[in-house]
Amino acid sequence: MKQLSFFRPAKRTDPQASPQGAPGRVAVGTVHRRLGFLHISLFFVCWAAIICGRLVWLQVIHHQDFVDRAARQEQRTFEVAPRRGILYDRNLHELAMTVLADSVYAVPSEIADRQDPEGQAKRQALANALAKVVHTDPTDRFTSAHQIAARLSASRNFAWIARKLDPAMIARVKALKLKGVYFQQEFKRFYPNSQLAAQVLGYVGTDDNGLGGMERKFDRELHGVPGRRLTALDAHRQVLGSQEHEPEPGENLVLTIDENIQFMAERALDSALERTQASNGTIVVQDPYTGQILGLAIRPTFNPNDFRHATTSLLKNHAVSDVYEPGSTFKLVTYSAALEQKVTAPDQMIDCQGGQIELAGRIIHDNQGEHYGVIPVHKALEVSSDVAAVKLALRVGQDKFSQYVHDFGFSARTGVELPGETRGLLRPVKKWGPSSIGSIAIGQEIAVTPLQLVSMVSTIANGGVYLPPHVLIPGKQRPSPFKSGEDLPDQLPAGAHRVISQMTAAQMRKMMEGVVLYGSGKPAQLNGYSAGGKTGTAQKIDPATHLYSKTMHIASFVGIAPVNNPVISIAVIIDNPRKGPSYYGTAVSAPVFAEVAQEVLEYLGVTHDTPLVAPPDLAKQHADPQMDEDAPSEHTGDLDALFAEVNNLPPDDPLRNQSNGQQAVPDAANELASAAPPVVAEKPPPAVHPAEVKKDTPDPPLQATGEPHLTGHGVVVNAGTRVGVPSFVGEPLRVAIESATSAGLALQIVGSGIAREQVPAPGSMVPPGTEIVVRFTR
């Protein structure tokens, strides 16, 4: 029984009744309290972690976002445009300047909230009201109601309405008193002379970025560095204050252009285009001793103050971006090379072979009319003999001749400070054909720019040194009015080099003077100044057929004055004259040279080197415009080969990108044909003389002169004295003109060729100034 007592169940005790139960109750309570504290602590730790994480998210990760948002709500940041630099002429007259103009902008959030169901209608109503005032140009899409509404919807804090308006329009906008519409002053580019030198100066866009001419070429220098303006706003969007970081203005540039000379050239060009109804024209006036361009006129033109209405063709600078075959003006290079190589001399005789020469199976003809045999070299230049030019080039040799062509600056960019310059077209010697040297000698198979052409004649004028042309006076040089120079600079500029000797240059100047005195350049004669030059008439490419046109031509003249100490060099290129007695360079471009040169020399105060004549010389007044002119004959150059030369142009050459730098040339075969003006070539098929246009029309009857009268040329016949009529029968037209001039008589010319009949008869006594009617036949 005692053993079983070990297995008797223990007696349960009441913890509250037994002192031994107290520790059990304390242990259980402690655990519960600890678990509760742990839960609370864990909650606070998680809560703190969430708060810290949120703070990190706000203050670290998205700190800048909220700073920017606060800044947008509390302040406005405006970019302060810098004042664009001024473009001066060489006399420090402002050609392009910057003025202040008001612009209109809106804060869309003040007009209507994005959550407002009627917000779009409010914005559209505001746009309609503003467009009625600012949208005055139907072609201006920026200020249309639709575009204004679109900008208001696309932005919350800022939207342009219209920019750089005139004061009258700003006053009308202010009168509307529209909510959320504000005004800001901006700089606006202004050209005080409107169209003057437009292609040289260029133009700028609304944001003052240069888009053409000098404005584009030197946009970085002219633009300056923008500043910033910070404006603080309160809760009611009232301005509390502002802080500005001043912009840095752009640099001022001084051009070589003389404002007065530029005006003279443009006025003469306007008159020429009105008279001839030509497609376009270019005049370049250059200082031969520095290469500086004194005037560069291009017509038609545009107003850079309103360039948006200008077409692409008006914006183009034809003087550097277009090329054409120079024709007979290029013979100056041929004769210079021959004289420098001493393969001929001005007085040496050369056989013009009756006006025809065969070269590698091609027949090259002289001009229509008189054909010559053995004559002096200077005479060959005066009458513009193609045969003589070909023979002289053959004597020089193609390698040497090619070198002279390159030394005169052709087939290379001149480096002038104008955008869009092309290097022209000239194939390497190894790609010349058997007759290429003859074609290039007379200005075919080569395409040049007007700027290259005037630089060539300046090389002859200054004594034989090629000087690259410039339109910008470097900042280190002090600008000053133009003064004629007689010496080259002591240190030649970069790119300058001697091409021909001083002796050769002097001989060429004398021969060029002969062209003006006795040859095709007679209309280029000046009053009180000697002048020298060369005419040229070249065919254009017909864009429809890509062949040389029989009706479209380019008339040109390059010249210098005075001859012994040249002050200016001038190139005149008239594209496609359609009206007037002739399309030749003699009748179209030479008179323009005379007009510009006479005015410029008088303006510069150049001393007269020949006697003043009044009234003008009768030979100049009555000469046949086509007399002794190097009229175009059939083209003898390799046209396809010249077109293929475009494949060698660098990618940035504008001839690859003809439409003002925007349109690629489709292929090499029609590259020049698509140019403006298209590439041209000397010599179309023999032109028809006016007397031969209507072969079925009988010649006008010869009538003896009667009583003194006012002639058709406006010459008053003086009946008080009498002069004997010389015999013109058997004389060529030029000689007859000279004989009549010496006798103080005028000629009424019928036909062409050799004089066969005249009225009155030789020996008749007539008053001075009487017109003698002479019939010429071949």
C-alpha positions, 0 to 999 in steps of 0.5 A, spaced: 500 500 500 505 504 501 508 502 494 502 505 491 502 511 494 507 514 489 502 513 484 497 517 487 495 524 484 498 530 487 493 534 490 492 541 486 493 547 489 490 554 489 495 559 486 492 564 490 491 560 496 498 557 496 504 562 497 508 557 492 503 559 486 505 567 486 511 566 481 507 563 476 502 569 476 508 574 475 511 570 469 505 570 465 504 577 466 511 579 464 510 575 457 504 579 455 507 586 457 513 584 453 509 582 447 505 588 447 511 593 448 514 589 442 508 590 438 508 598 439 515 598 438 515 595 432 509 599 430 513 606 431 519 603 428 515 602 421 512 608 422 518 612 423 521 608 417 515 610 412 516 617 414 524 617 413 523 613 407 517 618 405 522 624 407 528 621 403 523 620 397 521 627 397 527 631 400 532 627 396 530 623 390 525 628 388 528 634 391 529 638 384 522 636 381 519 640 387 524 645 387 523 646 380 515 646 381 515 651 387 520 656 382 515 655 377 509 657 382 513 662 385 517 666 379 518 666 372 524 665 368 525 669 362 531 668 357 534 675 356 536 676 349 543 679 348 543 685 343 545 683 336 552 686 333 551 692 328 553 691 321 557 697 319 559 700 312 566 702 311 564 709 313 561 706 319 554 707 317 549 702 320 547 697 315 544 693 320 542 694 327 538 692 333 532 696 336 526 694 341 520 692 340 514 689 344 512 682 344 505 679 346 505 672 351 500 669 355 499 665 361 494 659 360 493 657 367 490 664 368 486 664 362 482 657 364 484 651 368 486 645 365 480 641 369 475 646 367 470 643 362 469 650 359 477 651 359 478 650 352 472 654 349 475 660 353 482 659 350 479 659 343 475 665 345 481 669 347 485 666 341 480 669 336 480 675 339 487 676 339 488 673 332 483 679 329 488 684 331 495 680 330 493 676 324 494 681 319 498 677 314 494 671 311 501 667 310 503 668 317 501 661 320 504 663 327 499 668 329 493 665 326 487 663 331 488 656 331 495 656 332 495 661 338 489 656 341 494 650 340 500 654 344 495 656 349 493 648 350 500 645 350 503 650 355 500 651 362 505 657 364 507 661 358 505 661 350 507 666 345 501 670 342 505 674 337 512 677 337 516 684 335 510 688 333 509 695 331 507 700 337 500 701 333 498 694 334 501 693 341 496 699 343 490 695 340 492 689 344 492 693 350 486 696 349 482 689 349 484 688 356 485 681 356 486 676 362 492 673 362 495 677 357 502 680 358 507 684 354 515 683 353 520 687 350 525 684 345 530 686 340 528 686 333 533 686 327 532 693 323 535 694 316 535 702 315 536 702 308 531 696 306 533 693 300 540 696 300 546 690 300 540 685 302 544 679 299 550 681 302 547 683 309 542 677 309 537 676 314 535 674 321 529 669 324 524 671 329 529 668 335 535 673 332 538 667 328 542 669 322 539 665 316 543 668 310 549 673 308 553 676 313 548 675 318 548 667 317 556 667 316 558 670 323 552 669 327 556 666 333 560 673 333 553 677 332 549 674 336 552 674 343 551 671 350 543 670 352 542 673 360 536 670 364 531 674 368 528 671 375 521 674 377 518 673 384 511 672 384 506 672 390 500 668 391 496 673 387 501 672 381 503 679 383 510 681 381 514 682 388 521 683 385 526 681 379 533 679 378 537 679 372 543 676 369 546 681 364 547 678 357 553 679 353 552 683 346 554 681 340 560 684 336 560 689 331 562 688 324 565 693 319 564 691 312 568 693 306 562 695 302 561 703 301 554 705 302 554 710 297 558 706 291 553 700 293 547 705 292 550 707 285 551 700 283 544 698 285 541 704 281 544 702 275 542 695 275 535 697 276 535 701 270 539 696 266 534 690 268 528 695 267 531 697 260 532 690 258 527 686 262 533 681 264 531 675 269 537 678 273 543 681 274 550 682 278 555 688 279 561 687 283 565 693 284 572 691 287 578 695 290 584 692 285 589 693 290 586 690 296 581 685 294 576 689 298 569 689 295 566 696 295 559 694 292 555 688 290 549 689 287 544 683 285 537 684 282 532 682 283 532 683 291 528 683 297 527 687 303 530 683 309 526 687 314 520 683 311 524 677 308 518 672 309 515 674 303 521 673 299 522 667 294 528 662 294 530 665 288 530 672 291 534 670 297 540 667 293 547 671 292 548 670 285 555 673 285 558 667 289 553 661 288 551 661 281 556 659 275 556 661 268 561 660 262 564 667 261 565 667 254 570 672 251 571 675 257 575 669 259 580 671 253 583 676 258 586 670 261 588 667 255 592 673 252 595 674 259 598 667 259 601 668 252 604 674 254 607 672 260 610 666 257 613 670 251 610 666 246 607 673 243 607 680 244 602 686 243 604 688 236 606 681 233 602 679 227 597 673 228 594 670 222 586 669 224 585 665 218 579 668 215 575 667 222 576 659 222 580 654 225 580 646 225 582 643 232 581 636 233 576 635 228 572 641 230 571 648 227 571 654 231 569 660 228 570 668 229 564 672 230 559 674 225 561 680 220 568 682 219 573 676 218 580 678 219 587 675 216 594 677 219 593 682 224 597 685 230 595 681 237 592 687 240 587 688 234 585 681 235 583 682 242 579 688 240 575 684 235 575 678 240 578 673 235 576 666 237 581 664 232 587 668 235 585 666 242 585 658 240 592 659 237 595 663 243 593 658 248 596 652 243 602 656 244 602 656 251 600 649 252 595 645 256 599 644 262 601 651 263 595 654 260 591 650 266 596 653 271 594 660 269 587 659 269 588 656 277 593 662 278 587 667 276 583 664 282 578 659 277 576 653 280 577 654 287 573 658 292 575 665 293 574 665 301 570 671 301 566 672 307 559 670 304 556 663 305 554 659 299 560 660 295 562 655 289 568 654 286 566 653 279 567 648 274 573 646 271 576 639 269 583 637 271 588 637 265 588 629 265 580 629 263 581 635 258 579 632 251 583 634 244 579 640 243 578 642 250 584 647 250 581 651 244 574 651 248 577 654 254 581 659 251 575 662 249 571 661 255 567 655 254 568 648 258 569 652 264 564 655 269 565 661 273 562 666 278 562 673 278 566 674 284 572 670 280 571 674 274 572 681 277 578 678 281 581 676 275 581 683 272 583 686 278 589 682 278 591 685 271 589 692 274 594 691 280 600 689 276 599 682 276 598 679 283 592 675 285 588 678 291 582 674 295 576 678 295 573 680 302 567 683 304 569 684 312 574 688 315 578 685 320 577 687 327 584 689 328 584 694 322 581 701 323 575 702 318 576 708 314 573 711 307 576 708 301 581 711 298 584 709 291 591 706 292 597 705 287 601 700 291 600 693 293 600 692 301 607 691 304 605 684 306 600 680 302 594 677 305 594 670 306 592 667 299 595 672 295 600 670 289 603 673 283 600 671 277 603 675 271 609 680 271 608 688 272 610 688 264 605 683 262 599 687 266 601 693 263 601 690 256 594 687 258 591 694 261 593 697 254 590 692 250 584 692 254 584 700 253 584 698 246 578 694 246 574 700 249 577 705 244 577 701 238 573 695 239 567 692 242 567 696 248 566 703 245 560 704 249 564 703 256 568 709 254 568 714 260 568 722 260 574 724 263 577 718 265 580 712 261 577 705 261 579 698 259 575 692 259 572 686 255 565 684 253 562 677 253 556 674 250 554 667 252 549 662 251 545 659 257 542 652 258 535 651 256 532 648 262 527 644 258 532 641 253 538 641 257 541 644 250 544 651 249 539 656 247 538 660 241 534 665 245 537 666 252 544 669 253 548 672 258 551 679 257 557 681 261 563 686 261 569 686 266 573 693 266 578 697 270 578 705 270 583 709 270 587 705 265 594 707 268 593 707 275 586 703 276 582 705 282 576 700 281 575 694 277 568 692 275 564 686 273 557 687 270 553 680 268 546 681 265 542 674 265 537 673 259 536 680 256 529 680 253 528 687 250 532 692 246 536 692 240 541 687 242 543 682 247 550 682 246 555 685 252 557 691 248 549 693 248 547 691 254 553 691 259 558 695 257 553 702 258 552 699 265 559 699 266 560 706 264 554 709 268 557 705 275 564 707 273 563 714 272 559 715 278 564 712 282 570 715 280 567 722 281 564 720 288 571 718 290 574 725 287 579 721 282 583 726 278 581 726 270 586 723 266 583 724 259 580 731 257 572 732 258 568 731 252 561 735 251 557 733 247 559 725 248 563 722 242 559 721 236 562 714 235 559 712 242 553 715 240 551 712 234 555 706 233 551 700 231 550 696 238 553 689 234 559 692 231 565 688 232 561 685 238 564 678 239 557 675 238 555 668 240 557 662 234 556 655 235 558 652 241 565 648 241 566 646 248 565 639 251 558 640 254 557 633 257 564 633 260 563 640 263 557 637 266 560 631 269 565 636 273 560 637 278 561 630 280 568 632 283 565 638 287 565 637 295 559 635 298 558 643 301 558 646 294 552 650 293 552 647 286 550 640 289 545 644 292 542 649 288 535 652 291 539 656 296 542 651 299 536 646 300 535 642 294 539 637 291 542 637 284 538 630 281 544 628 277 551 631 274 548 631 267 543 637 268 546 640 274 548 646 271 542 646 267 538 647 273 542 652 276 540 659 277 542 662 272 543 656 268 550 655 266 551 658 259 556 658 254 559 662 249 557 662 241 550 660 239 549 659 232 550 665 228 545 671 230 541 674 225 543 681 224 537 686 224 537 688 217 537 680 215 531 678 220 526 679 214 529 677 208 522 678 204 522 685 206 525 690 201 531 694 203 529 701 205 530 706 199 536 710 199 534 718 199 538 724 199 538 728 205 535 735 204 534 741 208 538 741 215 533 737 220 533 734 227 536 727 226 533 721 229 539 721 234 537 728 236 543 731 233 542 738 231 544 739 224 548 746 223 546 749 216 551 754 217 558 750 215 559 745 210 563 738 210 565 734 205 562 727 205 568 721 205 567 715 200 565 709 204 564 704 199 569 698 200 570 699 207 568 695 213 563 697 218 568 699 223 572 703 218 566 707 216 564 709 223 571 712 224 571 715 218 564 718 219 566 720 226 572 724 224 568 728 218 563 730 224 558 726 220 553 720 223 551 714 219 545 711 218 547 703 217 543 698 212 545 691 212 552 688 214 559 687 211 562 691 206 559 698 204 557 698 197 553 704 196 552 711 200 547 717 199 549 723 198 555 721 194 562 722 196 565 729 195 558 732 197 558 738 201 553 737 207 552 740 214 556 737 220 552 732 223 548 730 217 546 722 217 549 719 211 545 713 209 550 707 207 548 700 205 553 694 207 552 687 204 557 681 204 
